[in-house]
Amino acid sequence: MTWMDLPSRIQARFLPCYAPNKLRVRTKLLAVLIPSMVAILLVTGYVTYIFSQQFLQEALERSGIVQTLALSKALEDALARGRRDLLFFAGEKPTAEGMAAYLTRINALRPFPYCEFGYLDLEGHEHIYYVTLRGKALRVPDAAIPDIRPSPFRLVEEARGLGPGQVVLGPLAQLDYHLTLGTGEDMAMGDEVYRLVTPRADAAGRIVGVYILSIEARDLRNILSLYNSIHSPLHGFERSLEVRYSFLFDTEGWVLFQSAEVGDPGLELTTYLARAGYSGTLGRRGMESAFRPESHYKHFWRMIGDVREGKSGIIDKADDGQLDVGGFRASYMPYAPVRFAPSENGTPKVVAGVAYMDKTRMTLRAGYKQVDVVFIITLSAIILVTGLITLLARAITRPIIDLSRSVASIESTSGLSPIELPDHDHETTLLKNAINAMIAAMRRQWGEIKSRDKKIEQVRMREAASPDPVALGVMAGLFPEIKGAGPLLERLRAEVAKAAQVDADVLVTGETGTGKQLVAEAIHRYSRRAAKPFISINCGALDENLLLDTLFGHVKGAFTEARTERKGAFLEADGGILFLDEIQSATPKVQQALLRAIAMRRVRPLGSDKELAVDVRIIAASNVDLREAIAQGMFREDLYFRLKVIAVSTPPLRQHKMSISVLAHHFLKQAGDTTARRGLGLSRGALAKLTAYDWPGNIRELKHCILRAAVMSEHSVIQDTDIVLEADAGTFDAAGTEQAGEAVAAPSDESLTLAVAPVEPVALNARQRAALPVIVREGSVTRGRYEALCGGIPQRTAVHDLRDMVDKGLLARRGSGPATRYEPTQAGISAVGKT
């Protein structure tokens, strides 16, 4: 029978009363494909079961080999550590105190203590022998050393054949001696140990003694136990509960000891698991628990032979039909040699072997799981194939259904992508092409609409924008001069109103350009002193002597040029308000004078013998954090608390950007009045550009930006291209600009000429680089001359630039007051000469 005959055979067997032409396609496909599919899945499942069992067993064996090799390496490291510890002291002169101290110290450092440490003198001198008992190093009396069993003197001959820096490892031996120490304490030793021996030679190379260091076999057993527990360094997942253990054997075939519970490191050495199921010899001299199987256990003695040759390997069921290790029918038993090198660079020799027995049922459980998976896959495949056959039977109508769904999806996805469906027949292909042609026409029309919308939006952005109808707050009507909107401005107006109602001094803080003087004027305007003078002094624009004279005045004849009397700002503001801007710029002398005047409300003009009482309210302003200035020793703390009776903070513009629209239209109206260009407007694009900027110079920068745009724009509506921001212009660097938003007036012809040949000293801004060559050429400059060279910059900016060049050593200040001049230093002349 062939596969072609299968449908007819199934029909004759299961559907004898139906003619083939009366059966549906779906029924025929179900009758043929489902039995075939089940047969294929069963065969495939069986084949995959065979291969998966093989690979799973190989994976388990490799895992066991890795564990056995790691265990072998751990034992070798423990023996090598003992060798290094013995050789470290072997170069020292043997003394009782030194050996006791070394044994105590090394036992404290190592994971397990050494039980014996001794020196046997071959020239008849004093022997030194220590044992570790209950964590203490106790010396064995010389007379009791011969009673130690097995005798350490047996290892002397082996040590004679060693060279300098070499160690020999003695066989596993069981200590059996009872000693009475010098303290009168009885000591009994019955542990199994490995003894490490190294010679000590004199200057002529003659061996004069040997050092002995003993490692307890129980400590090596605990290493086996650790690697067979959940605390193993190789533990990566939870293991099943089958019996697993490892054991150590020597090259003669003796099983010496096996792993135990890791929680009880003091257990005696045993081999009951390793010898279960074997027949052989139990116990040998000095090792009662040792066991050696008989010679007919071929897999065991083949393992011994491989270990003698330094080979590692694995014994599994394929080796001799059925592996029976320790009474358990095991799947595999990997093994590896344990080597010991007599010196650090010496050739290691096999001294023992380690084996790991694992009776795992993982392959059996995996087989059960695979049967379950094959059953589930078969059932799922039947359901899936049934569904696929049902769909295939309806394939004739599917093209029309798919086409109708694709057309319906155009509305839900809001997309106009062409319909991509396979061609099933001529009719559906014609219908699909007609729909795609209609979609292409709609896409062209949609593109034209989007293009027109974009052009309309561009035109809209160039139209004049009206001020946003933002809520100015309930306090805006009381302070019309404080423009802006939002909670920060409303809080500022409330603080100004409160400050105006009382007669205490006020400290106004805020960044440059945030309207600190405007706040001071508003407090004056709405205070009880509104009818009295408002005197404003910029402390940063005057030097020390001139500022003192400006504040306190002088009498006639007080100094050479004092031809008339000057009242001073305190007396001029009597009854009113004195506004001290940039108070942080005042020198310590000025601060001292201000402190006394504010505290006493009395001033003494220069040259006068009388103190005059003044009734003045102080409003001070600062654009820096005065608390930091106090911490740096640049501002007096007592003056700070004198001034800060009431504190008002002006917020930066970037924190209330909703005010930009109001401020921009207000400044634009002022600019129109100033430039005689009334009726100027801002486009929506320009307003959006202003709103997106962070305004480091705050309101002053915004005002100058609007003024510059009003002057430079050639249209009645200012566009976004007419708005030149500091980030776009790149005129000054951050180090050279005192106010980030401060606009610089149009430069004179001379300043334009200077800009052609700039100098390049470190940290000079554009104004300083342009003006320094002229200062060198003219020999000196005044503040007013510097303002003219830089195109009429503000007085405060000029003072800042000149002070900066003095601090950098480019200029030297000469004189004081209005006669102050700035002369170039040699460094300034050299800087100009480099250009």
C-alpha positions, 0 to 999 in steps of 0.5 A, a space after each residue: 500500500 502506498 500513501 496515495 492509496 491511504 485515503 481510499 483505504 480509510 474511506 472503505 474502512 470508516 466511511 463505507 456508506 458514503 460515496 467519495 463525491 458526496 464527502 466534503 473536502 474538509 472531511 476527506 482531509 480530516 480522515 487522511 491527515 490526522 492519523 498520518 500526523 499522529 503517527 509522525 508525531 509518535 515516531 518523532 517523539 520516540 526518536 527525540 526521546 532517545 537522543 534527548 536521553 543521550 544528551 541529557 546523560 552527557 550533560 549530567 556527566 559533564 556536570 559531574 566531571 566539572 564538580 570532581 575537577 573543582 573538588 580535586 583542585 580544592 584539595 590540591 590548593 589545600 595541600 599547596 597552601 600547607 606547603 607554602 605555609 611550611 616553606 615560609 617559616 623554613 628559612 627562619 631559625 627554629 625557636 620555640 617562641 617563633 614557632 609558637 607565634 607562627 603556628 598561632 598566627 597561621 591557624 588564625 588566618 587559615 580556614 582550618 588549623 594545622 594540628 602539628 608543627 615541629 622541628 627535629 634537630 638532627 645534630 642532637 640539639 633541642 627538638 621543638 614540637 607543637 600541637 594544636 589543642 582546643 585552639 591553642 598551640 601547646 609544646 610537647 616536651 622533648 622527652 615525650 616526642 619519641 612517644 608520638 605515634 607514628 613517629 615523626 622521625 620516620 620522615 627524616 630519611 625522606 627529607 634528606 633527599 629533598 633540596 632547598 625549598 622542597 616538601 614531601 607529603 607523608 602518607 595518611 596516618 592516624 595519630 595515637 599518643 598520650 602525652 603529659 605537657 609541662 603544664 601538667 595537662 594530659 593530652 591525647 591525640 587520635 586524629 588522622 593527618 597528612 604530614 608535610 616535611 621539609 629539610 633545613 640546611 646550614 650555610 654549607 648545604 648540610 641538612 641539620 634538621 627537618 620541619 614538620 607541619 600536619 594537616 588533619 584529614 578531617 579538614 580535607 574531608 570537610 572540603 568534600 562535604 562542602 562541595 557536596 552541599 548547597 553551600 558549594 561554590 559550584 551550587 547553582 540550582 536546587 538538586 533532587 534528593 537522591 544520594 550523592 557523595 564523594 570519597 578520597 582514595 589513594 593510588 593503592 586502591 584504598 578508599 580513605 574517607 568519604 564526605 559527610 554532613 557539612 553542618 557537623 565538621 567534627 564527625 569521624 572519618 568513615 567509608 560506609 557509603 563508599 564500601 556498601 555493595 563491595 566486598 574487600 578489605 576493611 581497615 589497614 594499619 593506622 587507618 581503621 576505616 579505610 577500605 579496598 575492594 576486591 580485584 574483580 570490581 573492574 570499573 573501580 580498579 580501572 579508575 585507580 589505574 587512570 588516577 595513577 597515570 594522572 588521568 581523569 574520567 568517568 564510569 557510567 552504565 555503558 562501561 560494564 552494563 550496570 554500574 553498582 557503586 556503594 550499593 546504589 545503581 548509579 548513572 555515572 561516577 566521575 573521578 580525578 587525580 589529586 596532585 602535590 608538587 614538592 615545590 612551587 615550580 616543581 613537577 606535581 605527582 599524583 598522591 590520591 584521587 577523588 570520585 563523585 557518585 551520583 545516583 540521579 533519576 533525572 533522565 527517568 523524570 525527563 522521560 516521563 516529562 517528554 511523554 507528557 509533552 508529546 501527548 500535549 503536542 499531539 493533542 494540540 496538533 490535532 486541534 490545530 490541524 482540524 482548524 487549518 483544514 476547516 480554514 482550507 475548506 473555506 479558502 474559496 470565500 476567503 479572498 473576498 472576506 479578506 478584501 472587505 476587511 482590508 477596506 474596512 480597516 482603512 477607516 479604523 487605522 486612519 491610513 491610506 496604504 494600498 491593499 496588499 493581498 495575494 491574487 487568488 482569482 481574476 475577479 478579486 484581482 480586478 476589484 483589488 486594483 480598482 480599490 487601490 486606484 481609488 486609494 492612490 487618488 485619495 492620497 494625492 488629495 490628502 497630500 495637497 490638503 496637508 500642503 495647504 494647511 502647512 502654508 496656512 499655518 506659516 501665514 498664521 504664524 506671521 500674523 500679529 499675535 494679541 496678548 494672551 488673556 491670562 489672569 493677572 491676579 487680584 493684586 495686579 490692579 494695585 501695582 500696574 507697574 509690575 507687569 506679568 501674570 502667574 502665582 509668582 508675580 501675584 506673590 511678589 505683589 502681595 509681598 510688596 503690598 505687605 512691605 509698603 504697609 510697614 516702615 521696616 527696612 527691606 532686602 530685595 534679592 533676585 537675579 540681574 534684570 528681574 526688577 529689583 529697583 521697580 519693586 523698591 519704587 513700588 514699595 515707596 509709592 505705596 508707603 507712608 513715605 510716598 510724598 518724601 524723597 526716593 534716593 537710589 544709589 548703585 553701590 557697584 558703580 562707585 569706588 569706596 571713597 566716592 561711595 562714602 561721600 555719596 552716602 554721607 556727604 561732606 562739609 565745605 573744606 573737608 578735603 582739597 576739592 570740597 569747595 561746597 557742602 554736600 548733604 549726602 544720600 542719607 540726608 537727602 532721603 530724610 523722611 523718605 526711602 534710600 535704595 542701595 542697589 548692588 549692596 554686595 559690592 560695598 567694601 568692608 569700610 562702607 559696610 561698617 559705616 552703613 551698619 552704624 548709620 542704619 543701627 543708630 539712624 545718625 550720620 556724620 558728614 566727612 569733616 563734620 564734628 556733629 552727628 545728624 539724626 536722619 529718618 530714612 527707610 533703607 531698601 537694599 538690593 542684591 543679585 547674589 546670595 548674601 549668605 554665600 558672600 557671608 560664608 566667604 567673608 565678603 559681607 558682614 553678617 550683622 549688616 545682613 540681618 540689619 537689612 533683612 527685616 523684610 525680605 522680598 525675592 524677585 523671581 527670574 523670568 524663566 519661572 513665570 513664562 506666562 508673563 512673557 506675552 504681557 511683558 513683550 507687548 508692553 515693551 513693544 508699545 514702549 519701543 514704538 513710542 521711543 522709536 516713533 513707530 507706533 502700532 508695532 505688533 508681534 507675530 505668533 512665531 516671534 512670541 513662540 520664540 520668545 516663550 521658548 527662550 530661558 532668558 538668563 538676563 530676565 526682564 531686562 534682556 527681554 526689554 532690550 531684545 524687543 527694543 532691538 527688534 523694533 529698531 531693526 525690523 522693517 515691518 509693522 509686525 515683528 517676525 521670529 527672524 527679527 528676534 535675535 537672542 543671546 544664544 543666537 547672536 553669540 556676541 559675548 561669552 559667559 565670563 565676560 557678560 555681567 548681565 546675560 540679557 543686557 543689550 549693548 548700544 550700537 558701537 561707535 565708528 572707533 569701536 567698529 575699527 577696534 573689533 578688526 584686531 582683537 587680542 586673545 588673553 584668557 577669559 576676556 570678553 569681546 568688549 575687553 578684547 576690542 578695547 585693550 589695544 586702544 588703552 595700550 596705545 593711549 597709555 590710560 583710560 577712564 571709565 567714561 572713555 571705556 564706555 565710549 570705546 565699547 559703544 556706550 555700554 552702561 556704567 555698571 558694565 564698564 566698572 565690571 570690565 575694568 575691575 576684571 582686567 585689573 584682577 587679571 593683571 592687565 591694567 593698574 588702577 591709579 587715583 580715586 574718585 572721578 580722577 581714577 584712571 586705568 593704565 596698562 601693565 606689562 602683561 597687558 602690553 605683552 597680550 596686545 603684542 601677541 596679536 
